[in-house]
Amino acid sequence: MPRGAEKIKKSAYNFFAETMLSIGDKILSTDFTKRLDQHRAYSFMAQSDLQELQLDKLAAVLDFASSKSPYYKNLKISSDSDPEAWLKRFPVLTKPILRKHSDALLTRPKNELLLYSTSGSSGIQTEVYVDKKEQANFRAILINWWEWTGFYLGKQLLQTGMTPQRGVIKKAKDVLTRTTYLNAFGLPEDEVLPYLRRMEGREACHLGGYASSLYVLAKIAKKHDLDVRFDAAIAWGDHMFDHYQTEIQTVFKTKVFENYGMNEGFMVGQKKDLDSFYLYTPNVYLEILDDNWQSVPDGEMGKVVLTKLDGFAMPLIRYYTGDLAIKLPLTEYPPERSLAFPLLKKVVGRDTDLVRTSSGKTLIVHFFTGIFEFYPEIRQFRVIQNELGSIEIEYIPTFEFSPETLDKIRKDMGKYLADEELLVSFRSVDSIPATKSGKPQIIQSNLDRETG
């Protein structure tokens, strides 16, 4: 298609989608399009203005929670002119505390709010409430992030997700935004193939969904030698391992953009032109803390604790997500970057995504994936730790598997563990169950939190 005609077609699709979404805002009494324009503007703000905006929003949510939320009101936390100092006076909100005091955290009746249940991949199911405008806000943030990758409203999107029952509103959204929706639970090859075959040779299209589901799509396309290409692949929901990214980018001849957010309404950040995440400070205030809830230096791994700056129906202040991450030290910032937001170096995983040895050494998920990616004889694996000093590795073998494979893996692990004492046993299985959310789990740590 000539470039001029393509530009006209893009503008027409975009105009139609944005117009219909504006009409939807009026019908549903939401403000999605207004919020989207607001977040588009944030993307062009200077660093100093973004810092001022974040602190103003932090002060506003702390003041509101202290006066309107029964839970925070009862804590009787004294205010401070410095919102960061004020924040430090608030206790960390863990998931058990959230569950226990859910009603007391609310500032409005439940019947006026929307319920969001978290995936429970941490083992603790939690419920969070938002109002319609807050829901529209984090949806607007997501679309704005997608636009960083070249997406526009009205562009074709092949999306995977966990809500196959779309309902009238979601189906209408899919039609208006030209979205083809695939159920990410299972992704059976016979159901996926027809969609991928229809994508061969099609016009510009984006791909989006759980990192693991995009990897499965890439493997199916590769197996059947399909020439499917996407302008960009946007991954969310679970971890984008290096071998996932390599396979997706190679098979679909595209670039992968990973974002980091949570069903509780925290929109933490997304990658764009760098390997690090742009930390989205208009929506969250992020702390990286140690086991005693004290700040760790930038560049060191710690627990992710978030304060939601746009959450007033159910304020979540210093909420411990169960994730582990590392901030990028200022000394390592690149001389040029396309956005002025601060940088989050890496999301390591959950605090249950670790193996610990009896001597205190910690092995992250990448220790295992970095070894197993060189052994195609094993289709899938899971590491289970029930006690310090030993692990069991469940594995699903392929037809190429031989007993020597396990000896080689054990030897490779020994190279990195050096003198560490870690007893490794293997068990062949026919299947490995996913988590409650349908996502794969590489490490299952059954250690007591205090022991581990």
Secondary structure, 3 states (H helix, E strand, C coil): CCHHHHHHHHHHHHHHHHHHHHHHHHHHCCCHHHHHHHHHHHCCCCHHHHHHHHHHHHHHHHHHHHHHCHHHHHHCCCCCCCHHHHHHCCCCECHHHHHHCHHHHCCCCHHHCEEEECCCCCCCCCEEEECHHHHHHHHHHHHHHHHHCCCCCCCEEEEEECCCCCHHHHHHHHHHCCEEEEECCCCCHHHHHHHHHHHCCCCCEEEEEEHHHHHHHHHHHHHCCCCCCCCEEEEECCCCCHHHHHHHHHHHCCCEEEEEECCCCCEEEECCCCCCEEECCCCEEEEEECCCCCECCCCCCEEEEEEECCCCCCCCCCEEEEEEEEECCHHHCCCCCCCCCCEEEEEEEECCCEEECCCCCEEEHHHHHHHHCCCCCEEEEEEEEEECCEEEEEEEECCCCCHHHHHHHHHHHHHHHCCCCCEEEEEECCCCCCCCCCCCCCEEECCCCCCC
